Amino acid sequence: MQRLQKQLTSQNLLIIDEPSFVPLSKSGAELLFEVISRRYEHGSIITSNLPFDEWTETFGSERLTGALLDRLTHHVHILEMNGESYRLKHSRKNRQQPKTHQDQNNVGPWANIRFGTR
């Protein structure tokens, strides 16, 4: 675990996508806090769809969440984006397009999911 923490703190840029998406265990929240604390002011991008006041549900402790947000919001630019999700928009667009012969042969829950760029 210490090796992973060292790798995460030594990177030029760390991107954490949706840390508030799934509630963390107490030890998981503490480990993430440790990584973010060590990276304080060293190039991190963190994305979330939840407002900060809902992060306590993920991290389990108001005190830990407050300390985490204190570090994350000091000397940063917060970009708040409102509107339709890019992924949802393209998912709807893809569902409206007529299916090709290849698409009709696909079966299973992953049949309509495409990876990569068009």
C-alpha positions in Angstrom: 0.0 0.0 0.0 2.9 2.4 0.8 4.3 1.7 -2.7 1.0 2.7 -4.3 0.7 5.9 -2.2 4.3 6.8 -3.2 3.5 6.3 -6.9 0.4 8.4 -6.6 2.1 11.2 -4.8 5.1 11.3 -7.2 3.1 11.8 -10.4 3.0 15.2 -12.1 -0.8 15.1 -12.4 -3.3 12.9 -10.6 -6.9 12.8 -11.9 -9.5 11.4 -9.6 -12.9 10.9 -11.3 -15.9 10.8 -9.1 -14.5 10.1 -5.6 -17.9 10.8 -4.2 -19.7 8.3 -6.4 -19.6 5.3 -4.0 -19.4 5.5 -0.2 -15.9 4.6 1.0 -15.0 2.4 4.0 -13.4 4.2 6.9 -10.0 3.0 5.9 -10.6 3.8 2.2 -11.6 7.3 3.0 -8.5 7.7 5.2 -6.2 6.4 2.5 -7.7 8.8 -0.1 -7.3 11.6 2.3 -3.7 10.7 2.9 -3.0 10.7 -0.9 -4.7 14.0 -1.4 -2.9 15.5 1.6 0.4 14.5 0.3 -0.4 15.9 -3.1 -1.6 19.2 -1.6 -0.8 21.9 -4.2 0.9 19.4 -6.6 -1.4 19.1 -9.6 -4.6 17.2 -9.2 -7.9 17.2 -11.0 -10.9 15.9 -9.2 -14.3 15.6 -10.8 -17.7 15.1 -9.1 -21.3 15.5 -9.9 -22.1 16.0 -6.2 -22.0 19.3 -4.4 -19.5 19.5 -1.6 -22.1 19.4 1.1 -23.0 15.8 0.0 -19.5 14.5 0.2 -19.8 13.6 3.9 -22.0 10.7 2.8 -19.1 9.3 0.8 -16.3 9.9 3.3 -18.4 9.1 6.4 -17.1 11.8 8.7 -17.8 15.5 8.7 -14.3 16.1 10.1 -12.5 14.1 7.5 -14.6 15.6 4.7 -14.0 19.1 6.0 -10.2 18.6 6.1 -10.3 17.0 2.7 -12.3 19.9 1.1 -10.0 22.4 2.9 -7.0 21.0 1.0 -8.9 20.5 -2.3 -10.3 24.0 -2.4 -7.2 26.0 -1.4 -5.5 27.6 -4.4 -7.7 26.0 -7.0 -10.1 26.8 -9.8 -13.5 25.3 -9.3 -15.4 24.8 -12.6 -19.1 24.2 -12.1 -20.8 22.9 -15.1 -24.5 22.6 -15.5 -26.4 21.1 -18.3 -27.0 17.7 -19.9 -24.3 15.1 -19.4 -22.1 14.6 -22.5 -22.3 10.8 -22.1 -26.1 10.9 -21.8 -26.5 13.2 -24.8 -24.4 10.9 -27.0 -26.1 7.8 -25.7 -29.5 9.2 -26.6 -28.2 10.2 -30.1 -26.8 6.7 -30.7 -30.1 5.1 -29.7 -31.9 7.2 -32.3 -29.7 6.2 -35.2 -30.9 3.2 -37.3 -29.1 -0.1 -36.4 -26.8 -1.6 -39.0 -26.7 -5.3 -39.9 -23.7 -5.8 -37.5 -25.6 -4.2 -34.6 -28.5 -6.5 -35.1 -26.3 -9.5 -34.7 -25.0 -8.4 -31.3 -26.7 -9.9 -28.3 -26.4 -9.4 -24.6 -26.2 -6.3 -22.3 -23.1 -4.9 -23.9 -24.5 -5.0 -27.5 -25.1 -1.2 -27.7 -22.0 -0.1 -25.9 -19.1 1.1 -28.0 -15.6 1.8 -26.9 -13.3 4.2 -28.5 -14.0 7.3 -30.7 -16.0 7.6 -33.9 
